[in-house]
């Protein structure tokens, strides 16, 4: 061919031009220019054939990928039966090319990889989720995220707390109780390379309770009655779980009677009805009361007791000016030191002691001020003048003694 003819064909876009501009076009069309997947890659493909011994998957390579019977045997039978031609699946590359030029794939390893990816998403989203406890050891709990084995260290478990200094056997016995139970959890550490997935029940419960408290603070109204469970006791009151958030029943709101410690009235785990005293949304505090759901005992005291009546009592407290005595579960009265004995005494302990059961006579009732005057020395008197009580030296000041108010 003349040089001029060749140039003319180039100009006209003829065959000679196409071959010189695209010498690998035919090979590319046949797929030889595609890059083979590497071992460890997770690739998506479409199932093109299913048989009892293998599955063929089109992964866009120069040839189809093959899932062998050995890998199929590791799949859940129900999942294996569900696989159909045309399904898009995630596959893990075991070998980029076998003796027949096929890419060897694994669906079971891909499922594991998928579970790692899902766990990574949960960690990134800071998600709280629920899973059953699959096992345990002395160090904590085993919880599976799909096919990935997660671990909850003992320090991150709140459902049970082995006693301090407990033996390994005792720790394992405590954790064994949780097997099969569903826990709220969060992922706090994920290291795919080290096959490490650390979970926390403590962090999940803390976040969940925070959300529940936000909800409760929005919906709670003062003056309403709620049901809850006593979650803890302390010197100044009891905390009641209202369903994810705790409210405080102060010591003074536990009962109309004098209470030295909440354990005298409540126990942890006890179900109770409580009255909502106040909701401080800014400080995120809920004040509750038990006694507001009970009849105020002094409102009916004059119907139940009369001056001159003998009552069986228990001495509850001794002070310099007298002794307090419990008349019933809700009413306490004061035996002034002058009413303990006909003789002059230096201190009430000279006559009575705390916890002692005694019979006393009621000599004064003041329901409006929640006061009751009692006497030991007048128990054996058939008749007496109540006015004499007020006229005796020092008696006028006794009801207002600040020490009595502080007692």
Number of C-alpha atoms within 10 A of each C-alpha: 5 7 7 8 10 14 14 14 14 15 10 11 11 13 11 14 17 13 12 10 11 10 11 12 12 11 10 12 10 10 13 14 13 12 10 14 19 15 15 16 16 21 16 16 20 20 21 16 15 14 8 10 12 15 22 23 28 19 22 17 17 17 18 20 28 22 24 17 13 11 15 19 12 13 16 10 10 8 9 14 10 8 15 14 13 13 12 16 16 20 28 25 23 19 17 17 18 11 6 7 12 18 27 21 31 23 22 20 21 21 20 16 21 19 18 22 13 14 21 18 12 16 17 11 10 13 14 18 15 14 15 17 22 17 16 23 17 17 15 20 23 20 25 16 17 15 14 18 16 24 23 24 18 20 12 19 21 14 15 12 13 17 10 7 8 10 12 13 11 14 22 18 15 18 24 18 13 18 15 13 12 14 20 20 25 24 25 17 14 17 11 12 6 7 11 13 22 18 24 24 25 18 19 23 20 13 17 18 16 14 14 17 22 15 13 19 18 11 9 16 13 13 13 12 17 14 13 21 19 21 17 18 18 12 11 14 21 28 24 29 19 20 14 18 21 24 24 22 26 19 20 17 20 23 20 18 17 16 16 13 16 22 15 9 13 17 15 14 13 11 15 15 16 25 20 22 19 17 20 10 14 7 7 11 16 23 20 29 24 22 17 17 12 10 10 14 15 20 11 11 17 12 8 8 15 14 15 21 12 19 17 13 21 20 21 17 16 20 15 13 18 21 26 24 27 21 21 13 11 15 17 22 23 26 26 22 22 21 24 23 16 10 9 10 13 11 16 22 15 10 13 17 15 14 13 11 15 13 14 26 24 24 22 20 19 13 14 8 9 14 16 24 22 32 24 22 16 20 17 10 9 7 8 11 9 13 10 10 18 14 10 10 10 10 15 12 10 15 17 10 12 10 12 16 8 6 10
